[in-house]
Structure formats: structure tokens, C-alpha cells
Amino acid sequence: MLGFDRLGRFAGRVGLAAGSLALAACTAMAPVNAPVTQPQASQGYSVMPLLKRRLPGNNPRALVLLAFSGGGTRAAAFSYGVLEELRRTPIVVEGQTHRFLDEVDLIAGVSGGSFTALAYALYGERLFTEFEPRFLKRDVQGELISRALSPRHWGALGSATYGRSELAADYYDEILFQGATFADLQRLATPVALVTGTDLSTGARFEFSQDNFDLMCSDLGGVRLARAAATSSAVPVVLSPVTWRNYGGNCNAPLPAWVQDVARADNTARPAGRALLRYRDIRELQDSQARPYIHTVDGGVSDNLGLRGMIEAFEQMEASPNFQKELDFDQLRHVVVIAVNSRSAPSTDWDRSPTPPGFVAQLLQSSSVPIDHFSYESVELLKDIAQRWANRRDYQIAQKRLEGMTQAQAEAQVPRITFDAIDVSFDAIADPAERRYFMELPTSFMLPDEAVDRLRSQAGKLLRESAAFRKLQQQIREVNTAAMGQAAAQ
């Protein structure tokens, strides 16, 4: 999201230049997602089929997921630094040496992190030569302001179908995405990029996957990546909401596999609460008579870490045997989630003054503090799930023992699934002055080149020195050594 200190100034300058007509009209944008009469199973940019389509050299028994937080260029550069470190990190899987980056299956991104996620899915290896000059070290924010102030854009901005976010999407296409769509991504051998916005009416995550667009009876394939990025970074007030056409309820869209389990009236076991909440969101999306248009804003409003969708999926997996089957749960042995959190915490002197902060400061702080707290909670929820899965296996083994199995027999019957949750954030920086430097970086789409370089370097350092990441690497080495020993014995 754009810097809070610049939010009011940016909106004000656009309003002064474009006039009240533009400000009134630029909350709407042309719906460009086409309808479908019948969704095709396993077609389009759907998450599960894409995850099952193994990438070259990718271990089919492991699921490696990255989550890139919001935070403008700060988030884009920090997440890019993690990709660079994974690219530098060699691992051996089943006797084959390759880069840790080659194990990544899916990258979730919101706001600033969505640019890195989508760009890597589009560019692949070319990202490491193209992303820096095209985006990271470019004054994106300055150019957006310049275009909004330019008279040649006032006519479009004054229309009922073109807003500031549409202006931004066109610019993102020029400098980074070059007109690419989700149909283009589907043909590439790159990790799944899962970016999200926020449904302005309900507060629900708005996910750019064909699974979600099926519920709207619409085709994601023709949607531009630039428009998805513009949605995910559409800071309320500063940028206009992005509008999508909803045709839901008119195409016999199949519900996800887990729905039939969590929505059963006779299901006495309590399913995951977030699964039920997601089911409610699905029902609302399918009511196009009541909601023919979906207005969306910055993904960070509903999930500033990009972890919420993963947490929902893991809880749906726990609640639904059907979902476990869909994911090939029996083949899964390792789940790794690396959460890349670039949250900022600019210092204030409010608590040292008897006078409370002004109206604008209160408004901005009241929106940022809940987001930051929810981000922290998301990481902890992820760790809780990891522990719950470990405890669940212990319980299942104990049950097998009660049935008369030996310990070895019980362990063979209940496969071990390791779950590693790795947090990469500024909080782990040991030096207080260094940590404060990164925490004070503004949430904008323009940073000095030096700041971009320091973010990239710091991200690599934090991941490299993470105790959880080092432990994971040791586990991989041990598994590989054991497998080689078994192969030699045979």
C-alpha cells in the first residue's frame, strides 16, 4: 500500500488537477471479465490442477509455498531478495542437485508482493535480469502522479468506466507485464501465482484463480496480469476500486470438494470456522442478481501477508476427506511455507503528548494497526496448524497401537507429514538501528536505489540465517542420505 504520509497529498493533487467530475467518476472501472456458460473442470488457471502439474525437477512429495506481503516497493524488493536467496541455495533431492527455488510450487502475493509473484510467474529465470530495471528501481509512484495530473488523461479519468487504478494498470502493462494474461501464465512452466484483492462490500478475499472466477461464471484467462496487480494494490481513496462483472449462479459451477463436508447439516464434528466463512463468501458470489458487480480494493485490507488463503486451505484439508483426496494427500510428505513479511512500523511521538493525533492520522492508524496485528496472528495460526498436524499423527499412531499394532507398524500406517513454517521479517534483525531503518521505510512505489539493494540483501541474510530454514535444510540432507543408504542396500 502507498505511504500513509503521502495518501492524503496524492489524492488531493489528483482531485485538484482532474476536478470534482473526475473524482466522482473514477470509482468505477470497465468490467472486462467475460462470462462463461459452463465451467470446464480442471481448465484455466485453477490452483489444484496447476499444483499437480509438477515443474521440472520439482519433488512431487513436497509442497513449497511462498507468501509475499503488501508494502509497495519495499515489499516487492524484500520478496525479490528471498527469491534471489532461494536461487542461490542448492539442495539435493533423490540424488539430484538443484536450486531450492526449483522446489517452489506456489507464490501468494498481495499489494506490493503481488508484483513480484506475478512477474516471476511470467518471466521465470528472466526475472533476475528484468525486474530491477523494469520495476524496483523505477519511480512508479511519480509517474502515476504525473499521468493523473496530465490533461491528456483527464478525459478518460472523467468517464464512468475508467479510474485511477485503470490508469495504473495500463502503466504496469507498459513497464512490466506487456499485456500478458492469466491464459499466458497457464502455458508456462513456472510456480502458480495466486494474488488477491479485497471485496469492498463483504471484506472477503477476492482471489485471481479460475476456481474463484468459476463461481462468478466468468473466464479468468483473458484478464490482464496488470489489472490483477492494480486490484491487489488499489489503496482505498488513493486509487479507485476495480470493478468486476459477476455472472454467478448462471452456469452450474461446481462447488469445491470440501464444501460438501463442511456444509453438511448432519456433520457433528465442528469443521474449521474459516472454511464455513469461505463457504458463505461462495454463496454470495453466486448471487449475481443481488450482486451483478464486485468492487475490489487492495488485497492487504483483508490479508496483508498473503497467508489467509493458505490457512483456509489447510483447515479445509483437515475438515474434508474429499479435499485431502483432491490434493493427493496420501502422497504428500513435506509442506513448507515461507512467509515474507515486510511490514513497516514508523515511529510516532503520540504517546508522549497530552494532545491526541489529528483526524487524518487517526484514520490511517485505525486501518493500519488491525492489518499489522492480523498479519502477526496469521503467522502464529500457521505455526499452530504445523503443531496440530504433528499432534494429529501422534494421536493416530496411538490409536493404531490400541488396535494391536506395533510401533513400527503404526508409524508405517500413518505417513509422516512435516510442516515447516518459516517467517522472514524485519523483526528478526538483531541490530536495533538496522531494524529501525527498514521499519521506517515508507510504503510507496518509489524507493532510493540504495534502499532497494539493502532490502534485497537483508532478505537473503534473514532467510539464510533463519534457524527454521537451516533446520529444514538439515532435514532435507538427512532424508537424502537415508534414501541413498536404502538404495545402496538394495
C-alpha positions in Angstrom: 0.0 0.0 0.0 1.1 3.6 -0.6 2.7 5.5 2.2 0.2 6.8 4.8 2.1 10.1 4.9 1.5 10.6 1.2 -2.0 9.2 0.9 -3.8 12.5 1.5 -1.5 14.5 -0.6 -1.7 12.2 -3.6 -5.5 12.1 -3.6 -5.6 15.8 -3.1 -3.3 16.6 -6.0 -5.3 14.3 -8.3 -8.5 16.0 -7.2 -7.1 19.5 -7.8 -6.0 18.6 -11.3 -8.9 16.5 -12.5 -11.6 18.3 -10.8 -14.7 17.1 -8.9 -16.1 15.3 -12.0 -13.1 13.0 -12.2 -13.1 12.3 -8.5 -16.8 11.4 -8.7 -16.5 9.2 -11.7 -13.2 7.4 -11.1 -14.6 5.0 -8.6 -15.8 2.9 -11.5 -13.9 0.9 -14.0 -14.9 -1.0 -17.0 -15.8 -4.7 -16.3 -13.7 -6.7 -18.7 -14.1 -10.3 -17.5 -16.1 -12.4 -20.0 -18.9 -14.7 -19.0 -18.9 -18.5 -19.4 -22.0 -20.7 -19.9 -20.4 -23.8 -18.4 -17.1 -24.0 -16.4 -14.8 -26.7 -17.6 -13.3 -29.0 -14.9 -9.5 -28.6 -14.5 -9.4 -25.9 -17.1 -8.0 -22.4 -16.9 -5.7 -21.0 -14.2 -7.0 -23.3 -11.4 -4.8 -23.9 -8.4 -5.2 -27.6 -7.8 -4.6 -28.8 -11.4 -1.6 -26.5 -11.7 -0.1 -27.8 -8.4 -0.5 -31.3 -9.6 1.4 -30.4 -12.8 4.9 -30.9 -11.5 7.5 -28.4 -12.6 10.9 -29.7 -14.0 13.0 -31.1 -11.1 10.2 -30.5 -8.6 9.8 -33.1 -5.8 6.2 -34.5 -6.0 6.2 -35.4 -2.3 6.8 -31.8 -1.2 4.7 -28.7 -1.3 6.7 -25.4 -1.1 4.6 -22.3 -0.7 5.7 -18.6 -0.5 3.6 -15.8 0.8 4.6 -12.2 -0.1 3.1 -9.4 2.0 2.0 -5.9 1.0 4.1 -2.8 1.3 4.7 -1.2 -2.1 8.2 -1.3 -3.5 9.5 -2.2 0.0 7.5 -5.5 -0.2 8.4 -6.1 -3.9 12.2 -5.7 -3.2 12.1 -7.7 0.0 10.3 -10.6 -1.5 12.6 -10.4 -4.6 15.5 -10.8 -2.2 14.0 -14.0 -0.9 13.7 -15.4 -4.4 17.3 -14.5 -5.1 18.5 -16.4 -1.9 16.4 -19.5 -2.8 18.0 -19.3 -6.3 21.5 -19.3 -4.6 20.7 -22.2 -2.3 21.5 -25.7 -3.6 19.7 -28.8 -2.3 19.8 -32.5 -3.1 16.5 -34.3 -3.7 16.5 -38.0 -4.6 20.2 -37.8 -5.6 19.7 -34.8 -7.9 21.2 -31.4 -7.0 19.2 -28.3 -8.0 18.2 -24.9 -6.5 15.8 -24.5 -3.7 13.9 -22.1 -5.9 13.1 -25.1 -8.2 11.0 -26.6 -5.4 8.6 -23.7 -5.1 5.1 -24.7 -6.2 3.0 -21.6 -5.4 3.6 -17.9 -4.6 0.8 -16.0 -2.9 1.1 -12.2 -3.1 -0.8 -9.1 -2.1 -0.4 -5.5 -2.9 3.4 -4.8 -3.4 4.1 -8.6 -3.1 1.7 -9.3 -6.0 4.1 -7.7 -8.5 7.0 -10.0 -7.5 4.7 -13.1 -7.6 3.1 -12.3 -11.0 6.4 -11.1 -12.5 8.2 -14.4 -11.5 5.3 -16.5 -12.9 5.5 -14.5 -16.2 9.3 -14.1 -16.6 10.7 -17.2 -14.8 14.5 -17.0 -14.9 14.4 -13.7 -16.8 13.1 -12.0 -13.6 16.6 -11.8 -12.2 17.7 -9.5 -15.0 14.5 -7.7 -15.8 12.6 -7.0 -12.6 15.1 -4.5 -11.1 15.2 -2.0 -14.0 11.6 -2.5 -15.1 10.0 -2.0 -11.7 12.1 -2.0 -8.5 14.4 0.9 -9.4 11.8 3.0 -11.3 9.8 5.9 -9.8 6.4 4.2 -10.4 4.6 6.4 -7.9 6.0 9.6 -9.5 4.9 8.5 -13.0 1.4 7.6 -11.8 1.0 11.0 -10.2 2.4 12.7 -13.3 -0.1 10.9 -15.5 -3.0 11.7 -13.2 -2.0 15.4 -13.4 -1.6 15.4 -17.2 -4.5 17.0 -19.1 -4.3 14.2 -21.7 -5.7 11.8 -19.2 -8.4 14.0 -17.7 -11.0 12.9 -20.3 -10.6 9.3 -19.5 -10.5 9.9 -15.8 -13.7 11.9 -16.0 -15.5 9.0 -17.7 -17.7 6.5 -15.8 -15.6 3.5 -16.9 -12.0 4.5 -16.2 -10.4 5.2 -12.8 -7.0 5.8 -11.3 -6.5 2.1 -10.9 -7.2 1.6 -14.6 -4.6 4.3 -15.3 -2.2 2.4 -13.1 -2.9 -0.9 -14.7 -2.1 0.5 -18.2 1.2 1.8 -16.8 2.1 -1.6 -15.2 1.5 -3.2 -18.6 3.9 -0.7 -20.3 6.7 -1.3 -17.9 6.3 -4.9 -16.7 3.5 -7.1 -17.8 3.3 -6.2 -21.5 -0.3 -7.2 -22.0 0.1 -10.7 -20.6 -3.0 -12.5 -19.3 -3.6 -15.5 -17.0 -4.0 -17.6 -20.1 -0.4 -16.8 -20.9 0.7 -17.9 -17.4 -1.1 -21.2 -17.7 1.2 -22.2 -20.6 4.4 -21.5 -18.6 6.4 -23.9 -16.5 6.6 -21.6 -13.5 5.1 -21.7 -10.0 1.4 -20.8 -9.5 1.0 -17.0 -8.8 -2.0 -16.5 -6.5 -2.8 -12.8 -5.9 -5.7 -11.3 -4.2 -7.7 -8.2 -3.7 -10.5 -7.4 -1.2 -14.2 -7.4 -1.9 -15.2 -3.9 -0.8 -18.7 -4.9 0.2 -18.0 -8.0 2.2 -14.4 -7.7 3.2 -13.7 -11.2 1.7 -10.6 -12.1 -0.2 -11.0 -11.7 -4.0 -8.8 -14.4 -5.5 -7.4 -14.4 -9.0 -7.9 -18.1 -9.8 -10.2 -19.8 -12.2 -11.7 -21.5 -9.2 -12.9 -18.2 -7.9 -14.0 -16.9 -11.3 -15.9 -20.1 -11.9 -18.1 -19.1 -9.0 -18.7 -15.8 -10.9 -19.4 -17.8 -14.1 -16.5 -15.9 -15.7 -13.3 -16.5 -17.5 -10.0 -15.5 -15.8 -7.9 -16.4 -18.9 -8.5 -13.1 -20.6 -7.8 -11.0 -17.5 -4.6 -9.0 -17.7 -2.0 -9.5 -15.1 -1.6 -5.8 -14.8 -5.2 -5.4 -13.8 -4.9 -8.1 -11.2 -1.8 -6.3 -9.8 -3.8 -3.0 -9.9 -6.6 -4.6 -7.9 -4.3 -6.1 -5.3 -2.6 -2.7 -4.8 -5.7 -0.4 -5.1 -5.3 1.5 -1.9 -8.7 2.9 -0.8 -9.1 6.6 -1.6 -5.7 7.0 -3.2 -6.6 4.6 -6.0 -10.1 3.8 -7.3 -11.8 0.4 -6.7 -11.5 -2.1 -9.5 -14.9 -3.4 -10.7 -15.6 -6.9 -12.0 -18.8 -8.2 -13.6 -20.4 -11.0 -11.7 -22.5 -13.6 -13.6 -22.6 -16.1 -10.7 -25.5 -18.6 -10.4 -26.0 -18.9 -14.2 -23.5 -21.7 -15.2 -23.9 -24.6 -12.9 -20.5 -24.0 -11.4 -19.4 -27.0 -9.3 -18.6 -26.2 -5.6 -15.1 -27.1 -4.2 -14.7 -30.6 -2.9 -14.5 -29.6 0.7 -17.9 -27.8 0.7 -19.9 -31.0 0.8 -18.2 -31.9 4.1 -18.2 -28.6 5.9 -21.7 -27.6 4.8 -23.4 -30.9 5.9 -26.3 -30.3 8.4 -25.6 -33.7 9.9 -21.8 -33.1 10.3 -21.5 -33.4 14.1 -17.7 -32.7 14.1 -17.0 -29.0 14.1 -15.4 -28.1 10.8 -12.9 -25.2 10.6 -14.5 -21.9 11.1 -12.6 -20.2 8.2 -13.9 -22.9 5.9 -17.5 -22.0 6.8 -16.7 -18.4 6.3 -15.3 -19.1 2.9 -18.5 -21.1 2.1 -20.6 -18.0 3.0 -18.4 -15.9 0.6 -19.0 -18.5 -2.2 -22.8 -18.3 -1.7 -22.7 -14.5 -2.0 -20.6 -14.7 -5.2 -23.1 -16.9 -6.8 -25.9 -14.5 -6.3 -25.4 -12.3 -9.3 -29.0 -10.9 -9.2 -28.2 -9.2 -5.9 -24.5 -8.5 -6.8 -24.0 -8.1 -10.5 -20.8 -6.1 -9.9 -18.0 -6.8 -7.5 -15.9 -3.8 -6.4 -12.5 -4.6 -5.2 -9.6 -2.8 -3.4 -6.2 -3.5 -2.0 -5.6 -7.2 -1.0 -3.8 -6.0 2.1 -7.1 -4.9 3.6 -8.3 -8.5 4.0 -4.9 -10.2 4.2 -1.7 -8.2 4.2 0.6 -11.3 4.4 -1.0 -13.5 1.7 -1.3 -16.3 4.2 -5.0 -16.3 4.8 -5.8 -18.4 1.7 -3.2 -21.0 2.7 -4.6 -21.2 6.2 -8.1 -21.7 4.8 -6.8 -24.4 2.5 -5.0 -26.3 5.3 -8.1 -26.1 7.6 -10.3 -27.2 4.7 -7.9 -30.1 4.2 -8.3 -31.1 7.9 -12.1 -30.8 7.8 -12.6 -32.6 4.5 -11.5 -36.1 3.3 -12.7 -35.1 -0.1 -10.2 -32.2 -0.2 -7.4 -34.5 1.0 -8.1 -36.8 -1.9 -8.2 -33.9 -4.4 -4.7 -32.8 -3.1 -3.3 -36.3 -3.3 -2.8 -36.1 0.5 -1.6 -39.7 0.7 1.4 -38.8 -1.4 2.3 -35.7 0.5 5.2 -35.8 2.9 6.5 -32.3 3.3 4.8 -28.9 3.5 7.0 -25.8 3.6 5.5 -22.2 3.9 7.9 -19.3 3.8 6.1 -16.1 4.9 7.9 -12.9 3.7 6.6 -10.1 5.8 7.8 -6.5 5.0 5.5 -4.7 7.4 6.6 -1.2 8.4 6.3 0.5 11.8 7.1 4.2 11.5 7.8 5.7 14.9 5.5 8.4 16.4 5.6 10.6 19.4 1.8 10.5 20.1 2.2 8.7 23.4 4.5 11.4 24.8 1.9 14.2 24.1 -1.3 15.0 26.0 -2.8 16.0 22.6 -4.1 13.1 20.6 -3.2 12.8 16.9 -5.3 14.6 14.3 -8.2 13.3 12.2 -6.1 12.0 9.2 -3.5 10.4 11.4 -6.3 8.6 13.5 -8.0 7.4 10.3 -4.8 6.0 8.8 -3.6 4.4 12.1 -7.0 2.8 12.7 -6.7 1.0 9.4 -3.0 0.0 9.6 -2.9 -1.3 13.2 -5.5 -4.1 12.7 -3.8 -5.1 9.5 -0.4 -5.4 11.3 -2.0 -7.3 14.2 -3.8 -9.7 11.8 -0.5 -10.3 10.0 1.1 -11.4 13.2 -1.8 -13.6 14.0 -1.6 -15.3 10.6 1.9 -16.4 11.2 1.0 -17.8 14.6 -2.0 -19.6 13.2 0.2 -21.2 10.6 2.6 -22.4 13.3 -0.4 -23.7 15.3 -1.5 -25.7 12.2 2.0 -27.2 11.9 1.9 -28.3 15.6 -1.7 -29.6 15.2 -0.6 -31.8 12.3 2.2 -33.2 14.3 -0.1 -33.9 17.3 -2.6 -35.5 14.9 -0.1 -38.0 13.7 0.9 -38.9 17.3 -2.8 -39.5 18.1 -3.4 -41.6 15.0 -0.3 -43.8 15.9 -1.6 -44.2 19.5 -5.0 -45.4 18.1 -3.2 -47.9 15.9 -1.3 -49.2 18.9 -4.6 -49.7 20.8 -5.7 -51.8 17.9 -2.8 -54.1 18.5 -0.2 -52.8 16.0 3.5 -52.5 17.0 5.0 -49.0 17.0 6.8 -49.7 13.7 3.6 -51.0 12.1 1.6 -48.0 13.3 4.1 -45.5 12.0 4.1 -47.2 8.6 0.3 -47.0 8.5 0.3 -43.2 9.4 2.5 -41.3 7.0 4.7 -38.6 8.5 3.9 -35.1 7.0 6.4 -32.5 8.1 5.1 -28.9 8.2 7.7 -26.1 8.3 6.5 -22.5 8.8 9.4 -20.1 8.2 8.9 -16.4 9.0 11.2 -13.8 7.2 10.5 -10.4 8.6 12.3 -7.2 9.9 11.5 -8.3 13.5 14.4 -10.8 13.2 17.0 -8.1 12.6 19.3 -8.1 15.6 20.7 -4.6 15.4 18.1 -2.1 16.7 19.3 0.7 14.4 19.3 -1.6 11.3 15.8 -2.9 12.2 14.5 0.7 12.7 15.9 1.7 9.2 13.8 -1.0 7.5 10.8 -0.4 9.7 10.8 3.3 8.8 10.9 2.8 5.0 7.8 4.3 3.5 5.1 2.2 1.9 5.3 3.8 -1.5 6.0 2.8 -5.1 9.3 4.6 -5.2 12.4 4.0 -3.1 16.0 5.1 -3.5 18.2 2.5 -5.3 20.3 2.1 -2.1 17.1 1.1 -0.1 16.1 -1.4 -2.8 19.6 -3.0 -2.7 19.6 -3.1 1.1 16.2 -4.7 1.2 17.3 -7.4 -1.2 20.4 -8.1 0.7 18.7 -8.1 4.1 16.0 -10.6 2.8 18.7 -13.0 1.7 20.5 -12.7 5.0 17.4 -13.2 7.2 16.4 -16.3 5.3 19.9 -17.7 5.2 20.4 -17.2 9.0 16.9 -18.3 9.9 17.0 -21.2 12.4 13.9 -22.7 10.9 15.4 -22.6 7.4 18.7 -24.1 8.5 16.7 -26.9 10.2 14.8 -27.6 7.1 18.0 -27.8 5.0 19.4 -30.3 7.6 16.2 -32.4 7.3 16.5 -32.4 3.6 20.1 -33.6 3.8 19.1 -36.4 6.3 16.3 -37.6 4.1 18.5 -37.6 1.1 21.3 -39.5 3.0 18.8 -42.1 4.2 17.3 -42.6 0.7 20.8 -43.1 -0.7 21.6 -45.6 2.0 18.4 -47.6 1.2 19.2 -47.5 -2.5 22.7 -48.8 -1.8 21.4 -51.6 0.4 19.1 -52.8 -2.3 
